[in-house]
């Protein structure tokens, strides 16, 4: 297992580096595109700043606390998007028959799809999230101790794993759906946007749904409640604040199972029968 994982990581890095070298042949274009992506990503932060220009507190949270949520959620989503965002193209490969060519290569089709046209410009999404997080952490009014300090990087890592699992899980739906971009993006991009705001702005039933059905609350909301020493507005038990690692493992396990076997649909990669083209 360790040998297979090591080979997979090495092949991912090799293919990604090949695409990066190709993009680096046009360095000015690469830098400008990355800056453009960063500017677009900063628009979400601008929306939060504008909201707090008219209200000091929203849903019981201050501007600093909401920006903390933005930074952790956006950083986790940006890294997962960088690593697995192109898996959403799986449906296109299935319809065009190009997935068949991937199956005969000595590299995992998931690695091939995930590294397809790997572009450094997507690094631009990391810039506003990482910069904001570095600025807001020293200004955050939280009862800092060793546990809370350790929780910040842990929640980001777990958030990356959860989003990565969701990317693969939703990509696996394309083995079943003819055109499922709208449905899958509602989970991935919609989930990335959702985690930038306090869950207290949404209804309790919705919060329970993104906690126990699609575990987006474990990206940063539940661990952030621990860091900020806040009670859960939805009244959920306090032990959920430490459940992000377990949620990440479950989502990634479900994604691996869906990719290989298709879960109940029996239409995953193992049961793929080609387009016939």
N, C-alpha and C positions, 0 to 999 in steps of 0.2 A: 504493500500500500504506500509506504513512504517513497519507494522508488518511482512508482507511478505518479505520485503527487509532485515529486522533484522534477520528473521529465515534463509534466504538464506545465509547471511554472516556467521551466527553461524554454519550452516551446512558445509559451505566451510571450515571454520577454523578447525572444528572437523575432517573432512575427511583428510585435509592436515596434521594436527598434527598426525593423525594415521599413515600416510605414513612416516612422519619424525621420529616418534618413532621407526618404523621398521628399517629405515636406520641407526638410531643411535646405533643399536645393534652392528654395525661394525664401530666404530668411526674413526679408522685409514683409512679404505677404504673410508669413507665419506669425510674426510678432503683431502685426496690425490686426489680424483675425483674432488672436488671443485677447488683445486689448478690447476689441469690439465685443467679444463674448463676455469679458469682465464687465464692460459698461452695461450690457443688457442685463446681466445678473444683478448688478447693483440697483436696478430699477425696483426690485422687490423691497430692498432696504429703504429706498427713497419713499416708497409708499408707507412703510411703517413710520418713518420719521415725520411724514406729513400728517399721519393720523394723530401722533402724539403732540403735534403742534397745536392741536385743537382740544386735546383732552389729556390730562396728566396721568390718568389711569384708565386702562381698557380691560374689561373682564376681570378686574381685581389685580392686574399686573402692571408694573411701571414700565416705562420705556426701556430702561436698562435691562430689565428681566426679559422683555419680549425680544430685544435685540440679541440677548444671550440664546434664546430659543432659535432665533433666525440663524445665528452663527453656527450652532451645533447641527441643526437640521440641514442647512444649506451645505455645510462642509461634508457631512455624511453622504448626502445625495450627489454632490459634485464628484466625489471620489468614486462612488459606485457607478455613476454615469460614465466616467472616464474608463472604468474597467470593463463594464458590461452593457453600456447603453446601446451599442449597435446590435445587441441580440434581438432588438425589436424588428430587425430586418429579416428575421427567419421566415416570416410569412411570404415575403417577396421572393426569397430563394426557393421556397416550396412551390409557389405558383409558376416561377420561371424555369424550374427544373435544375437550377444551379446547385441545389443542395446535394444532388446526386454526385456531382464532381467532388464535393467535399468529403463524401463518404468513402471514396477510394484513396484518399490521401492518408499518409501515416501520421496524421495529427487529429486530435479530437475535433469534431465539427463545432463543438461549443467554443473551443479556443479560436477556431478560424472565424466564426461569426463575431465573437467578442472583440477580436483584434482587427476586423475589417476596416480599412481606411482609418486606422488609429492615428488621430491627429493631435499634435501638441496644442492646437488652438483651444481644445476643450479644457486645457489647464487654466484658461482664463476664468472658468467658473469657480476655481479654487480661490482666486485672488480676493474678491470681496468678502467671502465667507471667512477665510483665514484671517484677513486683516481686521475685520469687525470683531472676531472672537478674541484676538490678541489685545484689542483696545478695550473691550467691555469687561473682560475678566477681572482686571485690577479694580474696576469701578463697581463691581457687583456687590451688593449688600447681602452677603451670605455668611453664616457662621462657619467659616472655613476651618476644617480639621483634616487629618490625613485621609479619612474616608471620602470626604467631599472633593478633595483635590484629586484623588485617584479616580473618582467617578467621572470627571470631565473627559479625560482621554478614553476611558472605558465606554462611555456612552457614544462617543464618536465612532469608535471601532465597531461596537455592536450595531450602530445605525448603518454603517457601511455594509456590514454583513447582512442585515435585514433587507436593505434596498437591493443589494446584489442578488439575494435569494428571490426577491420579488421580480427583478428583471428576468431571471431565468425562468421562474415559474410562469410569468405572463407570456414569455416567449414560447413556452411549451404549449400554450393554448392554440398557437397557430397550426399545430398538427391537427386541430379539430376545426377551428374557425376558418372560414374562407377569407374574411376580411375583418380582423379584430383589433385594428389599431386604436380605434376610439375607446374600446373597452379596456385595453391594456394600458393605454396612456392615462386613463382615469386613475389607475392604481399607482403607476410609477411617477409620472410628472405631477399628477394630482396629489399623490402622497407627499412628494417633495415640497409642494406649496403648503400643504396642510400642516406639516411639522414646523413651519416657520412662525406659527401663531399659538397662543395658549388654547388648549382644548376647551377651556371654560367658555369660549365664545360660541361653542356649538352645543346642541342639545345633548342631554344625558344618554339617550338611546344611541345617538350617533357615536358618542365617546366610547360607550361600551362595545359598539361594533368595531371601531378601530383599535380596540384593546384585545378583544377575544376572537374576532373573526379575521380581520386583516390587521396584524399587530403593529400598526404605525405608531401607536402611543408609546411603544418601547424604544423608538428611535431616540427621542429626547424628552418627551413629556414626563413620563413616569420618573426617570432618573433626575430630571430637572427639579421635580417637586422635592426630592431628597436634598439636592444641592441647595435649593432655596429655603429649605425647611418650611414648606407649605403643606397644608392639608389638601387632600384631593377634592376639588369642587364637586366631582361626581360621586363622592362617597365610597370609592373603591378601596379595598384593603391596602394597608401601607406596605405589605411585603411585595406588592407588585413593583415597587420602585427599584427593587434589586433583581427583577426577573428579566432584564434585557438580554443577558447572555443566554439564558434558556430559550427566549423567544428567537434569538438569532440562530441558535442551533436547530430549532424546530423548522424555521422558515427555510434554511439552507438544506435541511434533510428532505423537506417536502419538494423543494425545487429540484434536487438531484433525482428523486424518485419520479417526479413528473417528466423530467427530461428523458430519462431512460425508458420508462414504462408507460407514461401517460396516465398513471394512477388508474382510476376506474374506467377511463375511456379506452385503455389498451391501444393507444395511438401515438405513443411517444417514439423516440428515435429507434428503439429496439423493434418496433412494429411498423416502421415507416416502409412503404411499398413503392416509392418513387412516383413521379408524375407520368411516366411513360413517354416523356419527350426525349 
